[in-house]
Amino acid sequence: MSKLESTLTVHCDEDGGLGIQDLLSSIELPNRQIVPNRLVKVALYEHCAALFGGPPNEAHYDLYRQWHTGRWGMIITGNVQVTRDHLSLGRDMIIPEVVNAETVEPFKRLAAVIHGDSQLWQDTPSDGPIRPLAILQLSHAGRQSANILGGRWPFVPPLAPSAIPLGRSATGATRDSGLSSTLSDFIHAFAFQVPRPMSMEQIDEAADAFVKGARVAAQSGFDGVELHAAHGYLLAQFISSKTNKRDDEYSVQAHSLRLLHRIVTGIRTCEDIPRSFILGVKLNAADYVSRPHSGNRTSAEETPVADEDRALDHVREIASWDMVEFIEVSGGDYENAEFMDTQKSARQALFAHFSRRAMQALSAGPLPRHGMHTRPGSALSAGDAAEKPGSRPPLILLTGGFRSLPLLVSALRQQHAHLLGVGRLSVLCPDLPARLHSALSKNKNGSAPAALADLIEEPDLGVGRPPPPGSLSRSLRYRLERALVSAFFALWSLLPVELPKLVGAGANMAWHIVMMRRVAAGREVDYSVGGLGAVVRMWLWTAPASETIAATQDIWDSWVVMGLIGVVIGLVVGMLV
């Protein structure tokens, strides 16, 4: 039994395990589709596609087959880009430019794997009675599309609402922090170009691309799509006053949700998409948070201030369209890396507070209409303030910071959300719902409740954790990597600069990407891998053609990787000293 299995001990409450029963209870979406339980595997960037993007491949199928057997209520894919020239980090899944039977087939296979219709593709029968809802997340990176890796020629700027550069430091920094800010500015300036403001024609093309993505999802057998309007991507850029300085009909002042509403309406009026198709929207709670910039302020005065009224107005307006089944509350972007840190308690508190107020707002009574069209077929005209008989507001999906079973149970019981999004925990424990089902079944049979323990062991992004005894190669690799990383940080400490926060967030993301590849190959999570080792392993990887990823895993876990780590450290130190 692995350490994770031994620590994944389920607490069955004194009321007969009702806490687990709550998590495993089904719930109905506004369009009458049933979510089998409240646990949702939310979007995670897999970094498994071909270089410069492509369709799903064997790596994705292996990974999502593991999540299917975990018996999740809903499984949302990683972000699938709707255009080829606005990727994030180069290995994104992409909606095909030409839609036909051949280009749709990889997405059809991915949907079948998520549903558990594995008999269509292999001899192993479907496991268990749970058929999770399969949701394809659609995204456009906008100004966060990286240089070169974003799918454009080097230093060709991406498109965005306005020409607002990414990651430039604020004024008022002290001299000591100024060097760190300069380094951060240099990294952002090289990796992310100053974007070009989108023309009306380019906005039209982006909207059409999202609708085409939904059409591909419907044709492939997905139950629905989620529009990624969070984490600083294009739709979030149009919503945020920080990134949208336009003075036309798509300005924040005119209507910040205009592009999102146009896409939602386009999907709902598309003849190729059935009425039962699920449509979700991912919103960014951190976009509604401001932080003072003055260098003379005290730490108390620098506490982030949330504009919750504006955020709740957006939730109400989206709900009033009567076209959306769920709204996911998340947060963080490339400039606000602390909100991407799962270990920040303030992050989870912000999201939970916002999602609870959103649930209260949506259940308070009839939703006001905002002069926009509602769900096709609705008897309401634009501006009608009465609620459509039988219509129901979207469900709230809360994501971020769920690292233990008590947090999951508490969020549901305190009505912070209808659905609970599990991201990185789904990597460390891909079969979490299945284990809860098993624990509840054993408790009903009279077995004694197990002790309560945290579900997650946070990775050591410095040098990793010592491997268990008995693995000579892993032990040698760990010692070498620890020596190299220790030398790197010792040399870096001699410099009067700090590592940019984006680097730390990137190491965390890389570690979980590497672990996803291990999960796909049927292996356990390896806590002996540190942050730098994970970054190297993340990039030194080739997408499989027809073989599984296990064949290449051993190569990149070898001494070759350790040597390359040394080369990387040498190059970095050589440029800085």
PEMO-V910773 format. One record per pair of residues at least 6 apart in sequence whose C-alpha atoms are under 7 Angstrom apart, sorted by sequence separation. I is the first residue (numbers start at 1). J is the second residue. If there is no record, write none. Layout:
i->I j->J
i->I j->J
This chain:
i->13 j->19
i->28 j->34
i->49 j->55
i->81 j->87
i->112 j->118
i->118 j->124
i->119 j->125
i->148 j->154
i->218 j->224
i->229 j->235
i->230 j->236
i->237 j->243
i->238 j->244
i->245 j->251
i->249 j->255
i->250 j->256
i->402 j->408
i->411 j->417
i->412 j->418
i->443 j->449
i->518 j->524
i->27 j->34
i->28 j->35
i->49 j->56
i->96 j->103
i->118 j->125
i->119 j->126
i->147 j->154
i->217 j->224
i->228 j->235
i->229 j->236
i->237 j->244
i->244 j->251
i->332 j->339
i->467 j->474
i->518 j->525
i->26 j->34
i->27 j->35
i->49 j->57
i->118 j->126
i->147 j->155
i->244 j->252
i->250 j->258
i->331 j->339
i->332 j->340
i->339 j->347
i->380 j->388
i->467 j->475
i->26 j->35
i->27 j->36
i->117 j->126
i->373 j->382
i->26 j->36
i->27 j->37
i->84 j->94
i->116 j->126
i->292 j->302
i->372 j->382
i->515 j->525
i->25 j->36
i->26 j->37
i->48 j->59
i->81 j->92
i->83 j->94
i->214 j->225
i->241 j->252
i->291 j->302
i->371 j->382
i->25 j->37
i->26 j->38
i->48 j->60
i->80 j->92
i->81 j->93
i->82 j->94
i->83 j->95
i->169 j->181
i->291 j->303
i->371 j->383
i->466 j->478
i->24 j->37
i->25 j->38
i->80 j->93
i->81 j->94
i->82 j->95
i->145 j->158
i->239 j->252
i->291 j->304
i->369 j->382
i->370 j->383
i->23 j->37
i->24 j->38
i->80 j->94
i->81 j->95
i->290 j->304
i->291 j->305
i->369 j->383
i->23 j->38
i->80 j->95
i->116 j->131
i->143 j->158
i->289 j->304
i->290 j->305
i->369 j->384
i->23 j->39
i->115 j->131
i->142 j->158
i->143 j->159
i->169 j->185
i->289 j->305
i->290 j->306
i->369 j->385
i->115 j->132
i->142 j->159
i->143 j->160
i->168 j->185
i->239 j->256
i->289 j->306
i->368 j->385
i->115 j->133
i->142 j->160
i->167 j->185
i->238 j->256
i->239 j->257
i->288 j->306
i->289 j->307
i->463 j->481
i->115 j->134
i->288 j->307
i->398 j->417
i->463 j->482
i->537 j->556
i->114 j->134
i->288 j->308
i->366 j->386
i->367 j->387
i->397 j->417
i->402 j->422
i->511 j->531
i->514 j->534
i->167 j->188
i->330 j->351
i->366 j->387
i->396 j->417
i->397 j->418
i->398 j->419
i->399 j->420
i->166 j->188
i->329 j->351
i->396 j->418
i->397 j->419
i->398 j->420
i->399 j->421
i->403 j->425
i->463 j->485
i->111 j->134
i->288 j->311
i->395 j->418
i->396 j->419
i->397 j->420
i->398 j->421
i->399 j->422
i->508 j->531
i->511 j->534
i->514 j->537
i->397 j->421
i->507 j->531
i->510 j->534
i->511 j->535
i->514 j->538
i->235 j->260
i->507 j->532
i->510 j->535
i->513 j->538
i->166 j->192
i->329 j->355
i->507 j->534
i->165 j->193
i->428 j->456
i->507 j->535
i->510 j->538
i->521 j->549
i->165 j->194
i->521 j->550
i->536 j->565
i->164 j->194
i->165 j->195
i->41 j->72
i->163 j->194
i->164 j->195
i->362 j->393
i->425 j->456
i->40 j->72
i->46 j->78
i->163 j->195
i->533 j->565
i->39 j->72
i->40 j->73
i->41 j->74
i->42 j->75
i->43 j->76
i->44 j->77
i->45 j->78
i->163 j->196
i->39 j->73
i->40 j->74
i->41 j->75
i->42 j->76
i->43 j->77
i->44 j->78
i->45 j->79
i->162 j->196
i->163 j->197
i->38 j->73
i->39 j->74
i->40 j->75
i->41 j->76
i->43 j->78
i->158 j->193
i->160 j->195
i->162 j->197
i->37 j->73
i->43 j->79
i->157 j->193
i->159 j->195
i->160 j->196
i->161 j->197
i->36 j->73
i->53 j->90
i->56 j->93
i->157 j->194
i->158 j->195
i->159 j->196
i->160 j->197
i->161 j->198
i->359 j->396
i->35 j->73
i->52 j->90
i->53 j->91
i->54 j->92
i->55 j->93
i->155 j->193
i->157 j->195
i->158 j->196
i->159 j->197
i->160 j->198
i->35 j->74
i->51 j->90
i->52 j->91
i->53 j->92
i->54 j->93
i->55 j->94
i->157 j->196
i->159 j->198
i->51 j->91
i->53 j->93
i->54 j->94
i->50 j->91
i->53 j->94
i->355 j->396
i->49 j->91
i->48 j->91
i->49 j->92
i->315 j->358
i->355 j->398
i->47 j->91
i->49 j->93
i->147 j->191
i->280 j->324
i->285 j->329
i->47 j->92
i->146 j->191
i->147 j->192
i->279 j->324
i->280 j->325
i->281 j->326
i->282 j->327
i->283 j->328
i->284 j->329
i->285 j->330
i->286 j->331
i->68 j->114
i->146 j->192
i->147 j->193
i->279 j->325
i->280 j->326
i->281 j->327
i->282 j->328
i->283 j->329
i->284 j->330
i->285 j->331
i->286 j->332
i->312 j->358
i->316 j->362
i->461 j->507
i->68 j->115
i->145 j->192
i->240 j->287
i->278 j->325
i->280 j->327
i->281 j->328
i->282 j->329
i->283 j->330
i->284 j->331
i->320 j->367
i->461 j->508
i->65 j->113
i->68 j->116
i->144 j->192
i->284 j->332
i->320 j->368
i->61 j->110
i->64 j->113
i->65 j->114
i->320 j->369
i->405 j->454
i->56 j->106
i->64 j->114
i->404 j->454
i->405 j->455
i->478 j->528
i->55 j->106
i->56 j->107
i->316 j->367
i->321 j->372
i->323 j->374
i->403 j->454
i->404 j->455
i->61 j->113
i->143 j->195
i->211 j->263
i->229 j->281
i->230 j->282
i->321 j->373
i->322 j->374
i->323 j->375
i->348 j->400
i->403 j->455
i->404 j->456
i->88 j->141
i->210 j->263
i->214 j->267
i->224 j->277
i->225 j->278
i->226 j->279
i->227 j->280
i->228 j->281
i->229 j->282
i->230 j->283
i->231 j->284
i->317 j->370
i->321 j->374
i->322 j->375
i->348 j->401
i->403 j->456
i->56 j->110
i->86 j->140
i->87 j->141
i->223 j->277
i->224 j->278
i->225 j->279
i->226 j->280
i->227 j->281
i->228 j->282
i->229 j->283
i->230 j->284
i->321 j->375
i->86 j->141
i->211 j->266
i->218 j->273
i->223 j->278
i->224 j->279
i->225 j->280
i->226 j->281
i->227 j->282
i->229 j->284
i->82 j->138
i->86 j->142
i->88 j->144
i->207 j->263
i->211 j->267
i->226 j->282
i->75 j->132
i->80 j->137
i->81 j->138
i->82 j->139
i->83 j->140
i->88 j->145
i->89 j->146
i->215 j->272
i->69 j->127
i->74 j->132
i->75 j->133
i->76 j->134
i->77 j->135
i->79 j->137
i->80 j->138
i->81 j->139
i->82 j->140
i->87 j->145
i->88 j->146
i->215 j->273
i->342 j->400
i->343 j->401
i->359 j->417
i->71 j->130
i->73 j->132
i->74 j->133
i->75 j->134
i->76 j->135
i->77 j->136
i->78 j->137
i->79 j->138
i->80 j->139
i->81 j->140
i->86 j->145
i->90 j->149
i->342 j->401
i->356 j->415
i->72 j->132
i->73 j->133
i->74 j->134
i->75 j->135
i->76 j->136
i->77 j->137
i->79 j->139
i->89 j->149
i->90 j->150
i->356 j->416
i->71 j->132
i->76 j->137
i->89 j->150
i->90 j->151
i->355 j->416
i->356 j->417
i->467 j->528
i->88 j->150
i->355 j->417
i->465 j->527
i->466 j->528
i->87 j->150
i->464 j->527
i->465 j->528
i->86 j->150
i->87 j->151
i->352 j->416
i->464 j->528
i->85 j->150
i->86 j->151
i->464 j->529
i->85 j->151
i->285 j->351
i->464 j->530
i->84 j->151
i->85 j->152
i->327 j->394
i->463 j->530
i->326 j->394
i->327 j->395
i->328 j->396
i->329 j->397
i->330 j->398
i->459 j->527
i->462 j->530
i->463 j->531
i->325 j->394
i->326 j->395
i->327 j->396
i->328 j->397
i->329 j->398
i->330 j->399
i->461 j->530
i->462 j->531
i->324 j->394
i->325 j->395
i->326 j->396
i->327 j->397
i->328 j->398
i->329 j->399
i->330 j->400
i->460 j->530
i->461 j->531
i->326 j->397
i->86 j->158
i->138 j->210
i->160 j->234
i->319 j->393
i->138 j->213
i->319 j->394
i->161 j->237
i->161 j->238
i->164 j->243
i->136 j->217
i->162 j->243
i->481 j->562
i->488 j->569
i->162 j->244
i->484 j->566
i->161 j->244
i->162 j->245
i->162 j->246
i->161 j->246
i->136 j->222
i->135 j->222
i->138 j->225
i->134 j->222
i->135 j->223
i->136 j->224
i->137 j->225
i->138 j->226
i->139 j->227
i->424 j->512
i->427 j->515
i->134 j->223
i->135 j->224
i->136 j->225
i->137 j->226
i->138 j->227
i->139 j->228
i->144 j->233
i->427 j->516
i->133 j->223
i->134 j->224
i->135 j->225
i->136 j->226
i->137 j->227
i->138 j->228
i->135 j->226
i->137 j->228
i->142 j->233
i->141 j->233
i->142 j->234
i->140 j->233
i->141 j->234
i->36 j->130
i->140 j->234
i->36 j->132
i->52 j->149
i->428 j->525
i->35 j->133
i->52 j->151
i->231 j->331
i->230 j->331
i->231 j->332
i->232 j->333
i->231 j->333
i->232 j->334
i->268 j->375
i->269 j->376
i->268 j->376
i->111 j->220
i->111 j->221
i->111 j->222
i->104 j->216
i->108 j->220
i->107 j->220
i->108 j->221
i->104 j->220
i->95 j->213
i->172 j->293
i->174 j->295
i->171 j->293
i->172 j->294
i->173 j->295
i->170 j->293
i->172 j->295
i->83 j->209
i->82 j->209
i->82 j->210
i->82 j->213
i->337 j->501
i->341 j->505
i->337 j->502
i->340 j->505
i->167 j->335
i->334 j->502
i->337 j->505
i->31 j->276
i->31 j->325
i->30 j->325
i->29 j->325
i->184 j->500
i->180 j->497
i->179 j->497
i->180 j->498
i->70 j->430
i->71 j->431
i->70 j->431
i->72 j->433
i->30 j->392
i->69 j->431
i->70 j->432
i->71 j->433
i->30 j->393
i->67 j->430
i->70 j->433
i->71 j->434
i->30 j->394
i->66 j->430
i->67 j->431
i->70 j->434
i->29 j->395
i->40 j->419
i->42 j->421
i->44 j->423
i->39 j->419
i->40 j->420
i->41 j->421
i->42 j->422
i->43 j->423
i->38 j->419
i->39 j->420
i->40 j->421
i->41 j->422
i->42 j->423
i->38 j->420
i->39 j->421
i->40 j->422
i->41 j->423
i->39 j->422
i->41 j->426
i->23 j->409
i->19 j->409
i->20 j->436
i->20 j->440
i->17 j->440
i->10 j->439
i->12 j->449
i->11 j->449
i->11 j->450
i->10 j->450
i->11 j->451
i->9 j->450
i->10 j->451
i->11 j->452
i->9 j->451
i->10 j->452
i->9 j->452
i->9 j->453
i->8 j->453
i->7 j->453
i->8 j->455
i->7 j->455
i->66 j->520
i->63 j->519
i->63 j->520
i->62 j->520
i->62 j->521
i->59 j->520
i->47 j->513
i->46 j->513
i->59 j->544
i->58 j->544
i->57 j->544
i->58 j->545
i->57 j->545
i->58 j->546
i->58 j->547
i->59 j->548
i->58 j->548
i->59 j->549
i->50 j->543
i->49 j->543
i->48 j->543
